Amino acid sequence: MKKPTVPPTGPSPSANSDPQRRPAAFTVEPEAPRTRPAENRAPRSFAGDVVIVPDDQDPFIAATEALPEVPVAEPSRRRFSFAKLATGAFGLLLSLAFGLWVDRLISDLFARADWLGYLAIGAVAIGLLALMVAVGRELVGLWRLDTVQDLKVEAEAAAESGKRKQAATVVKKLTALVAHRAETARGQKTLAAVEDDIIDAPQLIELAERELLSPLDVKARALILNSAKRVSVVTAVSPRAVVDLAYVLFEVVRLVRSMADLYGGRPGSLGMLRLLRDVFAHLAVTGSIAIGDGLAQQVLGHGLAARLSTRLGEGVINGLMTARIGIAAMDLCRPLPFRAAKRPGIGDFIGDLTPSMKGKDGTKTG
């Protein structure tokens, strides 16, 4: 006997398969920002001594503006002065007196014993030889500094005249000046490969600046930044003002010497004194105190005073002033003026010395 078939109780396959729907676009409205309800505040009256400060006198509005561009440092002109003449005359007189004293000493030693006289002559000969070597090194260092300044003048003259031969001479001297730096090896190869293809004098000088001096500029900026950071930290933690002053002087001398060595100057002791004199003379002429006030407004205007202690704020200001000195030293030691590359300014170091002025995402928090 055949059993009757029982129909399935589940849904049919046709019911499970939904008909295909064509894609459509939907407009998602942005969520409205949540605003806190305004709190009801009882009206209050202000005292009668309220003064409205004009915008041109508000230091916080002025602090948001860009810092003024730092003037370019230039070496002081060598001029005749009676002080130099007097120094030379008295120096010659002291040299003659010293020579007479040495002659009398050697004569007395010969009168006492011949071997003592010969020993004194040998000591004088060694001393004179060492003195000549030291003087020669100092003269070579001064000559290098003069070469850097002369090259800068020649580059400006070649760019203005447009003579390619004169520009090629400048590039050749620049290559010889910085050839000892490993950072310029790649730039020297690139410049040698395309030097003959460029006929425009300003373009040739700018190419040499980009290829030879750009790597050195990056290292110079690192030198300035590291010195400024060290000065900031030492000023913030040192217990005495004399320690601050001594370390700042030490750091400035080391920064100026490193900058001169970087760009091929390599001065001696006399050359260092000349560089330091030119740097501080430039700061005195351009008004470093006024620039320091602008830096203080820039830092305080971003609300940094509310977050930092007094000592740490002084450290930041001293670090920025060290950067100011480093920029002046860079102007004096760099063999070419800034044409193709951007000249650094104080604003380039503020973000590195005051990281608390910016958040982790790079936005200002003050």
C-alpha positions as CSV (number, residue, x, y, z in Angstrom):
1,M,0.0,0.0,0.0
2,K,1.4,3.4,-1.0
3,K,1.9,5.9,1.8
4,P,0.6,9.4,1.2
5,T,3.3,12.1,0.8
6,V,3.4,14.8,3.4
7,P,4.1,18.3,2.1
8,P,7.1,20.0,3.7
9,T,6.3,22.3,6.6
10,G,9.2,24.8,6.2
11,P,9.3,27.8,4.0
12,S,9.7,27.3,0.3
13,P,13.0,28.0,-1.4
14,S,11.4,30.8,-3.4
15,A,10.4,32.5,-0.1
16,N,14.1,32.5,1.2
17,S,15.6,34.1,-1.9
18,D,15.0,37.9,-1.8
19,P,14.6,39.6,-5.1
20,Q,17.8,41.5,-6.1
21,R,17.6,45.2,-5.2
22,R,19.3,47.9,-7.2
23,P,21.9,50.0,-5.4
24,A,20.8,53.4,-4.2
25,A,22.5,56.4,-2.6
26,F,21.7,57.7,0.8
27,T,22.4,61.1,2.3
28,V,23.7,61.0,5.8
29,E,23.1,64.2,7.7
30,P,26.0,65.2,10.0
31,E,25.3,65.0,13.6
32,A,24.6,68.3,15.2
33,P,27.2,69.3,17.7
34,R,26.2,69.1,21.2
35,T,26.1,72.5,22.9
36,R,26.1,73.0,26.6
37,P,23.1,75.1,27.7
38,A,24.1,78.6,28.8
39,E,24.2,79.0,32.5
40,N,22.2,81.7,33.9
41,R,24.5,84.2,35.6
42,A,23.5,87.0,37.7
43,P,24.4,90.4,36.3
44,R,27.5,92.0,37.8
45,S,29.1,95.4,37.5
46,F,32.7,96.2,36.9
47,A,34.9,98.7,38.6
48,G,35.3,102.1,37.0
49,D,39.0,101.7,36.3
50,V,38.6,99.3,33.4
51,V,40.9,100.4,30.5
52,I,40.5,99.1,27.0
53,V,43.9,98.5,25.4
54,P,44.1,99.3,21.7
55,D,45.1,96.5,19.4
56,D,48.4,98.0,18.4
57,Q,49.4,98.1,22.1
58,D,48.2,94.6,23.0
59,P,51.3,92.4,23.5
60,F,49.3,89.2,23.0
61,I,48.0,90.3,19.6
62,A,51.5,91.3,18.6
63,A,52.8,88.0,19.8
64,T,50.7,86.1,17.2
65,E,52.3,88.0,14.4
66,A,55.4,86.7,12.7
67,L,58.7,87.5,14.3
68,P,60.8,90.1,12.4
69,E,63.4,88.8,10.1
70,V,66.9,88.6,11.7
71,P,69.3,91.0,9.9
72,V,72.1,89.4,8.0
73,A,75.4,89.6,9.9
74,E,78.4,91.1,8.1
75,P,82.0,91.3,9.1
76,S,83.1,94.6,10.5
77,R,85.3,96.8,8.4
78,R,89.0,96.9,9.2
79,R,89.7,100.6,9.8
80,F,92.7,102.5,11.1
81,S,92.6,103.4,14.8
82,F,95.1,105.0,17.1
83,A,94.4,102.2,19.6
84,K,95.8,99.6,17.1
85,L,98.8,101.9,16.4
86,A,99.5,102.2,20.1
87,T,99.2,98.5,20.6
88,G,101.6,97.8,17.8
89,A,104.2,100.4,19.1
90,F,104.1,99.1,22.6
91,G,104.3,95.5,21.4
92,L,107.4,96.3,19.4
93,L,108.9,98.0,22.4
94,L,108.2,94.9,24.6
95,S,109.7,92.6,22.0
96,L,112.9,94.6,21.9
97,A,113.1,94.6,25.7
98,F,112.5,90.8,25.7
99,G,115.2,90.4,23.1
100,L,117.7,92.4,25.2
101,W,116.9,90.3,28.3
102,V,117.4,87.1,26.4
103,D,120.7,88.3,25.0
104,R,122.0,89.3,28.4
105,L,120.8,86.0,29.8
106,I,122.7,84.0,27.2
107,S,125.8,86.1,27.7
108,D,125.7,85.5,31.5
109,L,125.2,81.7,30.9
110,F,128.3,81.6,28.6
111,A,130.3,83.5,31.2
112,R,129.3,80.8,33.8
113,A,129.7,77.7,31.5
114,D,129.8,77.2,27.8
115,W,127.3,74.3,27.8
116,L,124.8,76.5,29.6
117,G,125.1,79.1,26.9
118,Y,124.6,76.5,24.1
119,L,121.7,75.1,26.0
120,A,120.0,78.5,26.2
121,I,120.6,79.1,22.5
122,G,119.0,75.7,21.7
123,A,116.0,76.6,23.9
124,V,115.6,80.0,22.2
125,A,115.8,78.4,18.8
126,I,113.2,75.8,19.6
127,G,110.9,78.5,21.1
128,L,111.3,80.7,18.0
129,L,110.6,77.8,15.7
130,A,107.4,76.9,17.7
131,L,106.4,80.6,17.7
132,M,106.8,80.8,13.9
133,V,104.7,77.7,13.4
134,A,102.0,79.1,15.7
135,V,102.0,82.5,14.0
136,G,101.9,80.7,10.6
137,R,98.8,78.8,11.7
138,E,97.1,81.9,12.9
139,L,97.9,83.7,9.7
140,V,96.5,80.8,7.7
141,G,93.3,80.8,9.8
142,L,92.9,84.5,9.2
143,W,93.5,84.0,5.5
144,R,90.7,81.3,5.4
145,L,88.3,83.7,7.0
146,D,89.2,86.4,4.5
147,T,88.8,83.8,1.7
148,V,85.3,83.1,2.8
149,Q,84.3,86.7,2.8
150,D,86.0,87.4,-0.5
151,L,84.2,84.4,-2.0
152,K,80.9,85.8,-0.9
153,V,81.6,89.2,-2.5
154,E,82.7,87.5,-5.7
155,A,79.6,85.4,-5.8
156,E,77.4,88.5,-5.5
157,A,79.4,90.3,-8.2
158,A,79.2,87.3,-10.6
159,A,75.4,86.9,-10.1
160,E,74.9,90.6,-10.8
161,S,77.2,90.8,-13.8
162,G,75.9,87.5,-15.4
163,K,79.4,86.5,-16.6
164,R,79.6,82.7,-16.7
165,K,83.4,82.6,-16.5
166,Q,83.4,84.6,-13.3
167,A,80.6,82.3,-11.9
168,A,82.6,79.2,-12.8
169,T,85.6,80.6,-10.9
170,V,83.4,81.1,-7.9
171,V,82.1,77.6,-8.1
172,K,85.6,76.2,-8.4
173,K,86.8,78.1,-5.3
174,L,83.7,77.0,-3.4
175,T,84.3,73.4,-4.3
176,A,87.9,73.6,-3.1
177,L,86.8,75.2,0.1
178,V,84.3,72.5,1.1
179,A,86.0,69.5,-0.6
180,H,87.2,68.1,2.8
181,R,83.6,67.7,3.9
182,A,82.1,64.2,3.3
183,E,78.6,65.7,3.1
184,T,79.5,67.5,-0.2
185,A,80.8,64.4,-2.1
186,R,77.5,63.7,-3.8
187,G,77.0,67.4,-4.7
188,Q,80.5,67.6,-6.2
189,K,79.7,64.7,-8.5
190,T,76.4,66.2,-9.6
191,L,77.9,69.6,-10.1
192,A,80.8,68.2,-12.2
193,A,78.3,66.3,-14.4
194,V,76.1,69.3,-15.3
195,E,78.4,72.3,-14.8
196,D,79.2,72.6,-18.5
197,D,75.5,72.5,-19.5
198,I,74.5,75.6,-17.5
199,I,75.4,78.9,-19.2
200,D,73.5,81.3,-16.9
201,A,75.8,82.6,-14.2
202,P,73.1,83.1,-11.4
203,Q,71.7,79.6,-12.1
204,L,75.2,78.1,-11.9
205,I,75.9,79.8,-8.5
206,E,72.5,78.7,-7.2
207,L,73.1,75.1,-8.3
208,A,76.4,75.1,-6.5
209,E,74.7,76.5,-3.4
210,R,72.0,73.8,-3.4
211,E,74.4,70.9,-4.1
212,L,77.3,71.9,-2.0
213,L,76.0,74.0,0.9
214,S,72.5,72.6,1.5
215,P,73.9,69.5,3.3
216,L,76.1,71.8,5.4
217,D,73.1,74.1,6.1
218,V,71.2,71.1,7.6
219,K,74.1,70.3,9.8
220,A,74.5,73.9,10.8
221,R,70.9,74.1,11.9
222,A,71.4,71.0,14.0
223,L,74.4,72.6,15.6
224,I,72.4,75.7,16.5
225,L,69.5,73.7,17.8
226,N,71.6,71.4,20.0
227,S,73.5,74.4,21.5
228,A,70.2,76.2,22.1
229,K,68.7,73.1,23.8
230,R,71.8,72.6,26.0
231,V,71.7,76.3,27.1
232,S,68.0,76.0,27.9
233,V,68.5,72.9,30.1
234,V,71.5,74.3,31.9
235,T,69.8,77.6,32.6
236,A,66.7,75.9,33.9
237,V,68.5,73.7,36.4
238,S,71.6,75.7,37.4
239,P,71.4,77.2,40.9
240,R,73.6,80.3,40.2
241,A,73.5,83.0,37.6
242,V,77.3,82.9,37.3
243,V,77.0,79.3,36.2
244,D,74.5,80.3,33.5
245,L,76.8,83.0,32.2
246,A,79.9,80.8,32.2
247,Y,78.1,78.0,30.3
248,V,76.5,80.3,27.8
249,L,79.9,81.8,27.0
250,F,81.4,78.4,26.6
251,E,78.6,77.2,24.4
252,V,78.7,80.3,22.2
253,V,82.5,79.9,21.6
254,R,82.0,76.2,20.8
255,L,79.1,77.0,18.5
256,V,81.0,79.7,16.6
257,R,84.1,77.5,16.2
258,S,82.0,74.5,15.0
259,M,80.2,76.7,12.5
260,A,83.5,78.0,11.1
261,D,85.0,74.5,10.8
262,L,81.8,73.3,9.1
263,Y,82.0,75.8,6.3
264,G,85.7,75.5,5.8
265,G,86.9,78.5,7.8
266,R,88.9,76.6,10.4
267,P,90.2,79.7,12.2
268,G,92.9,79.8,14.9
269,S,92.8,81.7,18.2
270,L,93.0,85.1,16.6
271,G,90.4,84.1,14.0
272,M,88.1,83.0,16.7
273,L,88.5,86.3,18.5
274,R,87.7,88.1,15.2
275,L,84.6,86.0,14.6
276,L,83.3,86.5,18.2
277,R,83.9,90.2,17.9
278,D,82.0,90.4,14.6
279,V,79.1,88.3,16.1
280,F,78.7,90.4,19.2
281,A,79.2,93.6,17.3
282,H,76.4,92.6,15.0
283,L,74.1,91.8,17.9
284,A,74.9,95.2,19.5
285,V,74.3,97.1,16.2
286,T,71.0,95.3,15.3
287,G,69.6,95.5,18.8
288,S,69.6,92.1,20.3
289,I,67.7,93.3,23.4
290,A,64.8,94.4,21.2
291,I,64.7,91.0,19.5
292,G,64.9,89.3,22.9
293,D,61.7,91.3,23.9
294,G,60.0,90.0,20.8
295,L,61.0,86.5,21.7
296,A,59.6,86.9,25.2
297,Q,56.3,88.2,23.8
298,Q,56.2,85.3,21.3
299,V,56.7,82.7,24.1
300,L,54.4,84.4,26.7
301,G,51.8,85.2,24.1
302,H,51.2,81.4,23.5
303,G,50.4,80.9,27.2
304,L,53.7,79.3,28.1
305,A,54.1,81.3,31.2
306,A,51.1,79.7,32.7
307,R,52.6,76.2,32.3
308,L,56.3,76.8,33.0
309,S,58.2,77.9,36.0
310,T,60.3,81.1,36.0
311,R,63.6,79.3,35.6
312,L,62.3,77.2,32.7
313,G,61.0,80.2,31.0
314,E,64.4,81.9,31.3
315,G,66.0,78.8,29.9
316,V,63.7,79.0,26.8
317,I,64.6,82.6,26.3
318,N,68.3,82.0,26.7
319,G,68.1,79.1,24.2
320,L,66.4,81.3,21.7
321,M,69.1,84.0,22.1
322,T,71.7,81.3,21.6
323,A,70.0,80.4,18.4
324,R,70.1,84.1,17.5
325,I,73.9,84.1,17.9
326,G,74.2,80.9,15.9
327,I,72.3,82.4,13.0
328,A,74.7,85.4,13.1
329,A,77.7,83.0,13.1
330,M,76.2,81.1,10.2
331,D,75.9,84.4,8.2
332,L,79.6,85.2,8.8
333,C,80.9,81.7,8.1
334,R,78.8,80.7,5.1
335,P,80.8,81.2,1.9
336,L,77.8,82.2,-0.2
337,P,74.8,84.4,0.5
338,F,71.4,82.8,0.8
339,R,69.9,82.8,-2.7
340,A,68.6,79.4,-3.6
341,A,68.2,78.2,0.0
342,K,66.0,79.7,2.7
343,R,67.8,81.5,5.4
344,P,66.9,80.2,8.9
345,G,65.2,82.5,11.4
346,I,64.3,82.5,15.1
347,G,60.9,81.2,14.3
348,D,62.4,77.9,13.0
349,F,63.7,77.1,16.4
350,I,60.7,78.1,18.6
351,G,58.8,74.9,18.0
352,D,61.8,72.7,18.9
353,L,62.7,74.6,22.1
354,T,59.1,74.9,23.3
355,P,57.4,71.6,22.5
356,S,54.7,72.2,25.1
357,M,53.3,75.0,22.9
358,K,52.1,72.3,20.5
359,G,50.1,69.2,21.0
360,K,51.0,65.7,19.9
361,D,49.1,66.2,16.7
362,G,51.0,69.4,15.9
363,T,48.2,71.8,16.9
364,K,48.7,74.6,19.3
365,T,47.5,74.1,22.8
366,G,47.8,77.6,24.0
